[in-house]
Amino acid sequence: MKYPGIVKKEENRLLMPEGFKEENNKTYEALEIEGVIILIPSPIDKERLSQVERLIDISINEHRKSLENLAK
């Protein structure tokens, strides 16, 4: 996993961090799932998009369960 930095939203535009400048010719698909924005290199076909959405949903739900267990 690579953590390039924080993306800022200004005037309905996403401003990418310095870490993305090394790959400045790429475009990304932006997905919003349960308030979480995920960037995926484009193009993405429907099958891959469905798989990504499913995996993200599973990950978010597992994380929530972990947090709920910690809060007990």
PyMOL commands that set and color helices and strands:
alter all, ss='L'
color gray80, all
select helices_A, chain A and resi 18-23+46-71
alter helices_A, ss='H'
color red, helices_A
select strands_A, chain A and resi 8-10+13-15+28-33+36-41
alter strands_A, ss='S'
color yellow, strands_A
deselect
rebuild
show_as cartoon
